[in-house]
Amino acid sequence: MTQFIRKEFEIDEADKTTVFRHDAPAPRPSMPGGGIIYIIGLPGCGKSAVAEHLAGALGCTAQELPLDGPDAALDRILADAPTGPAVVEVPYKLLLAESFRARLGSTGRVLYLMASVEAMAERLAKTPEEQEKVRERLGRLRTSYEPLIMQTLHLMAPADAPLDEVLADVLERVRM
């Protein structure tokens, strides 16, 4: 049997002591809304495909919040939530409202699909010539929206890989 090295480091401050242990996993923070999974990300990151496949794996249907009237749509989803899981795709523009971001964070688990600008541009551009313009637009969007996304998320999954790999990673993160 392998013996693990156990190290304990103590850092004393006037009123605090922090202990770092390497022999036990860190506790996972509790997350709200066990049954609702909100998927956020920029265009081309794979929100729609992942939402559809994730919903199928969880035995529910994927839903998308509309840009017009998202609060009313979210009210309906939350009213149905006690009956089972829900997978909800959230358009990135809805993250502009701080109150809406807070509502997402308090009513479900927010999963950010983080893809590189290059991967998203490749998925969205219709021609190779168009990729540069799309890449520039996505770079500006990332600069504007990523701070809002980081304030909202509970979970993050890299989304540059092929869909089956991304889905396997998302399923693992969601089921933890």
C-alpha positions in Angstrom: 0.0 0.0 0.0 1.3 3.4 -0.9 1.9 5.8 2.0 1.0 9.3 1.2 3.1 12.2 2.6 1.1 14.2 5.0 2.2 17.8 5.4 0.5 20.3 7.6 1.4 24.0 7.2 0.1 26.5 9.8 0.0 30.2 9.1 -0.7 32.3 12.2 -2.2 35.7 12.1 -3.3 37.7 15.0 -6.8 36.2 15.0 -6.6 33.4 12.4 -5.0 30.1 11.8 -5.2 28.5 8.3 -4.3 24.8 7.9 -3.5 23.4 4.5 -3.9 19.6 4.2 -2.8 17.5 1.3 -4.3 14.2 2.5 -8.0 15.1 2.2 -9.8 16.8 -0.7 -11.1 20.3 -0.1 -14.8 20.4 0.6 -16.9 21.4 -2.3 -18.9 24.6 -1.7 -22.6 24.2 -1.6 -24.5 25.3 -4.6 -28.1 26.5 -4.9 -30.9 25.1 -6.9 -29.9 21.5 -7.2 -32.2 20.8 -10.1 -31.7 23.8 -12.4 -28.6 24.2 -14.5 -28.1 27.5 -16.3 -25.6 27.4 -19.2 -23.9 30.7 -20.0 -21.2 31.6 -22.5 -20.5 33.7 -25.6 -21.8 32.9 -29.1 -20.2 29.8 -30.6 -19.1 28.2 -27.3 -21.6 25.4 -27.7 -24.4 26.4 -25.3 -27.2 25.1 -27.5 -25.6 21.7 -28.3 -24.5 21.1 -24.7 -27.9 22.2 -23.3 -29.7 19.8 -25.6 -27.4 16.8 -24.8 -27.2 17.5 -21.1 -31.0 17.8 -20.9 -31.3 14.4 -22.7 -28.8 12.8 -20.2 -30.7 14.2 -17.3 -34.1 13.2 -18.7 -35.6 16.7 -19.3 -35.9 19.2 -22.1 -33.5 22.1 -22.8 -35.0 25.5 -22.6 -33.7 28.9 -23.7 -34.5 32.2 -22.0 -35.7 34.8 -24.4 -34.1 38.3 -24.6 -37.6 39.8 -24.2 -39.3 38.9 -21.0 -36.7 36.7 -19.4 -38.0 37.2 -15.9 -41.4 35.9 -16.8 -39.9 32.9 -18.6 -37.6 32.2 -15.6 -40.7 32.4 -13.3 -42.3 29.6 -15.3 -39.2 27.5 -15.3 -38.8 27.9 -11.5 -42.5 27.0 -11.0 -41.9 23.7 -12.8 -38.5 23.1 -11.2 -39.8 21.0 -8.3 -41.0 18.3 -10.8 -37.4 17.5 -11.9 -34.2 18.9 -13.4 -34.1 21.8 -15.8 -31.4 22.8 -18.3 -31.6 26.5 -19.3 -29.6 28.2 -21.9 -29.0 31.9 -21.1 -28.2 34.4 -23.8 -25.1 36.4 -22.8 -26.9 39.7 -23.2 -29.1 38.9 -20.2 -26.0 39.0 -17.9 -25.9 42.8 -18.2 -28.5 43.2 -15.4 -26.9 42.7 -12.0 -30.3 41.7 -10.5 -30.7 39.0 -13.2 -27.2 37.6 -12.6 -28.0 37.4 -8.9 -31.3 35.7 -9.5 -29.6 33.0 -11.7 -26.9 32.5 -9.0 -29.4 32.0 -6.3 -31.9 29.8 -8.1 -29.6 27.3 -9.8 -26.1 26.2 -10.7 -24.6 28.4 -13.4 -22.2 26.6 -15.8 -19.9 28.7 -17.9 -18.8 27.1 -21.2 -15.5 28.8 -21.8 -14.2 28.5 -25.3 -11.3 30.3 -27.0 -12.1 33.1 -29.3 -10.5 31.1 -32.1 -12.7 28.1 -31.6 -15.8 30.2 -31.4 -14.9 32.1 -34.5 -14.2 28.9 -36.4 -17.7 27.6 -35.4 -19.5 30.8 -36.3 -17.8 32.0 -39.5 -19.3 30.9 -42.7 -16.0 31.3 -44.6 -12.4 31.4 -43.7 -12.2 35.0 -44.8 -15.0 35.9 -42.4 -13.1 34.3 -39.4 -11.0 37.4 -38.7 -14.0 39.7 -38.4 -15.8 37.3 -36.2 -12.7 36.8 -34.1 -12.4 40.5 -33.5 -16.0 40.9 -32.5 -15.8 37.9 -30.2 -12.7 39.4 -28.6 -14.5 42.6 -27.8 -17.5 40.6 -26.4 -15.2 38.5 -24.2 -13.5 41.7 -22.8 -17.0 43.2 -22.1 -18.8 40.1 -20.7 -16.3 37.9 -19.1 -16.2 40.0 -15.8 -20.0 39.6 -15.6 -19.8 35.9 -16.4 -17.1 35.4 -13.7 -19.4 37.1 -11.1 -22.2 34.8 -12.0 -20.8 31.3 -12.5 -20.6 28.3 -10.1 -19.0 25.9 -12.5 -16.7 26.3 -15.5 -16.1 23.8 -18.3 -13.6 24.3 -21.2 -15.4 24.1 -24.5 -12.7 23.9 -27.1 -12.7 20.2 -27.5 -15.1 18.1 -29.6 -18.7 18.0 -28.4 -18.6 14.5 -26.9 -15.5 15.4 -24.8 -17.1 18.7 -23.6 -20.3 16.9 -22.8 -18.5 14.2 -20.7 -16.7 16.9 -18.8 -20.0 18.9 -18.2 -21.8 15.8 -17.0 -19.1 15.1 -14.5 -19.1 18.6 -13.2 -22.9 18.8 -13.0 -23.3 15.5 -11.2 -20.7 16.2 -8.5 
